[in-house]
């Protein structure tokens, strides 16, 4: 049963924000974000309360001989509907990850498997680019190091749009591929892997970096096949001395490179802080299944069988071609539903 006092508090807060926005008072951007977060919750609350009111109304009519049969039928329907509405309301009330609405930094690196792993890292990059395009997000590559055969040694991208981190956060981990490499003449299936890290972009208020804690070096840009080769030392490398994190950016403008590299550094430090807080919260839990640990093997892409398997939720889909073209919604929806079910179990446990 959902506590009615809590529902009343949420509705009052929503109505207060609505009034503030109508008057044009307060921080409109901040109020707008809170309004957008609360609106779907309040819609569920109002639908739930309307059902409770209808149940009370139907019960009151049971004493009326003329209305008894009709009221009894309506009551049975409403009481059948109530558990589904309670579950929808509980889902709406689940604590939100405050980073869900943020842009994300996506980093992809090849793991075991040599050149084939680097080629697979490139396939993953294109998969996420297509997914972002389908959702109307921007996908800007910050740093790209390629191999001579067109594989990827490392790529860092900035993804912006609606609920980017909420949709992409379950992609963090080791992605394994099973296929016959183009370089393999004997037709044998090889297994290789690439690692994906998805980090919520830090805001200025999240992380303060002491100027004494960083070293900034400039260097000549270089890229595969002569890309971005400049005669000036425009590329920037920032080293965060306390953590040992090193970030580079190789755009044409040195000023822009400093901005990009500082943003990526803040994001990585913010992610370290989130991971530390997550680990502290999780220390007393026996099971860490699907914890988002980036060393965890999360998914296998089997090309000969046209199969993708997500090991965290035992999901297998035989539509690998579509998935590699960016058709990720079915997988991400299933992962989101699984995470919500676990949160619900914790709340009700």
Residue pairs with C-beta under 8 A, 6 or more apart in sequence:
1 86
2 48
2 86
2 89
2 90
2 93
6 93
7 45
7 48
7 49
7 89
10 38
10 41
10 42
10 45
10 93
11 42
11 45
11 46
13 38
14 35
14 38
14 39
14 41
14 42
17 31
17 34
17 35
17 38
18 35
20 26
20 31
21 28
21 31
21 32
21 35
33 101
37 96
40 92
41 92
41 93
44 85
44 88
44 89
44 92
45 89
45 92
47 85
48 85
48 86
48 88
48 89
51 78
51 81
51 82
51 85
52 82
54 74
54 78
55 75
55 78
55 79
55 82
58 71
58 72
58 74
58 75
58 78
59 71
59 75
61 67
61 68
61 70
61 71
62 68
62 71
62 72
62 75
64 71
87 344
90 344
90 347
90 348
91 340
91 344
94 340
94 343
94 344
94 347
95 343
97 165
97 166
97 169
99 165
99 169
99 200
99 274
100 163
100 165
100 166
100 169
101 162
101 163
101 165
101 166
102 164
102 165
102 200
102 201
102 203
103 158
103 159
103 160
103 161
103 164
103 165
103 200
103 201
104 158
104 159
104 164
104 165
104 168
104 169
104 198
104 199
104 200
104 201
105 142
105 156
105 157
105 158
105 159
105 198
105 199
105 201
105 264
105 267
105 268
106 128
106 156
106 157
106 158
106 159
106 168
106 171
106 196
106 197
106 198
106 199
107 154
107 155
107 156
107 157
107 196
107 197
107 198
107 199
108 121
108 124
108 125
108 128
108 152
108 154
108 155
108 194
108 195
108 196
108 197
109 121
109 152
109 153
109 154
109 155
109 194
109 195
110 117
110 118
110 120
110 121
110 151
110 152
110 153
110 192
110 193
110 194
110 195
111 117
111 174
111 192
111 193
111 194
111 195
112 192
112 193
113 120
113 177
113 190
113 191
113 192
113 193
114 192
115 147
115 149
115 151
115 181
115 183
116 151
116 177
116 181
116 183
116 190
116 192
117 151
117 177
117 192
117 193
117 194
118 147
118 149
118 151
118 152
118 153
119 147
119 149
119 150
119 151
119 152
119 181
119 182
120 151
120 175
120 177
120 192
120 193
120 194
120 301
121 151
121 152
121 155
121 194
122 146
122 150
122 151
122 152
123 177
123 324
124 175
124 194
124 196
125 152
125 155
125 157
126 324
127 323
127 324
127 325
127 326
127 328
128 139
128 157
128 159
128 168
128 171
128 326
129 139
129 326
130 325
130 326
131 326
131 327
131 328
132 138
132 139
132 159
132 161
132 326
133 139
133 326
134 326
135 161
135 162
135 167
136 161
136 162
137 159
137 160
137 161
137 162
137 164
138 158
138 159
138 160
138 161
139 157
139 158
139 159
140 157
140 158
140 159
140 160
141 155
141 156
141 157
142 156
142 157
142 158
142 249
142 260
142 264
143 154
143 155
143 156
143 248
143 249
143 250
144 152
144 154
144 155
144 156
144 223
145 152
145 153
145 154
145 155
145 223
145 224
146 152
146 153
146 223
146 224
146 225
147 153
147 224
148 224
149 183
156 264
158 201
158 260
158 263
159 168
165 198
165 200
165 201
166 336
167 332
168 198
168 332
169 198
169 200
169 292
170 292
170 298
170 312
170 332
170 335
170 336
170 339
171 196
171 198
171 298
172 196
172 197
172 198
172 292
172 294
172 298
173 195
173 196
173 292
173 293
173 294
173 295
173 296
173 297
173 298
173 299
174 193
174 194
174 195
174 294
174 295
174 296
174 297
174 298
175 193
175 194
175 195
175 196
175 298
175 299
175 300
175 301
176 191
176 192
176 193
176 297
176 299
176 300
176 301
177 191
177 192
177 193
177 194
177 300
177 301
177 303
178 189
178 190
178 191
178 300
178 301
178 302
178 303
178 304
179 189
179 190
179 301
179 302
179 303
179 304
180 187
180 188
180 189
180 190
180 303
180 304
181 190
184 190
189 304
193 297
195 294
196 294
197 294
199 267
199 268
199 270
199 271
200 267
200 270
200 271
200 274
201 263
201 267
202 263
202 266
202 267
202 269
202 270
202 271
204 266
206 266
206 270
206 273
207 266
207 269
207 270
207 273
209 240
209 262
209 265
209 266
209 269
213 240
213 241
213 242
214 238
214 239
214 240
214 241
214 265
215 238
215 239
215 241
216 236
216 237
216 238
216 239
216 258
217 236
217 237
217 238
217 239
218 233
218 234
218 235
218 236
218 237
218 254
219 233
219 235
219 236
219 237
220 229
220 230
220 232
220 233
220 234
220 235
221 228
221 229
221 230
221 234
221 235
221 250
221 252
222 228
222 229
222 235
222 250
223 229
223 250
228 250
228 251
228 252
230 252
232 254
233 254
234 250
234 251
234 252
234 253
234 254
234 257
235 248
235 249
235 250
235 254
235 257
236 248
236 249
236 254
236 257
236 258
236 261
237 246
237 247
237 248
237 261
238 246
238 247
238 248
238 258
238 261
238 262
238 265
239 245
239 246
240 246
240 247
240 265
240 269
243 269
243 272
245 265
245 268
245 269
247 261
247 264
247 265
247 268
248 261
249 256
249 257
249 258
249 260
249 261
249 264
250 257
251 257
251 260
278 291
278 292
282 288
282 291
289 312
290 296
290 298
290 312
290 313
290 338
290 339
297 311
298 310
298 311
298 312
299 308
299 309
299 310
299 311
300 307
300 308
300 309
300 311
301 307
301 308
301 320
301 323
301 324
302 308
302 309
302 320
303 320
305 318
305 320
306 318
306 319
306 320
306 321
307 316
307 317
307 318
307 320
308 316
308 317
308 319
308 320
308 323
308 331
309 315
309 316
310 316
310 331
310 334
310 335
312 335
312 338
313 334
313 335
313 338
315 331
315 334
317 323
317 330
317 331
319 327
323 331
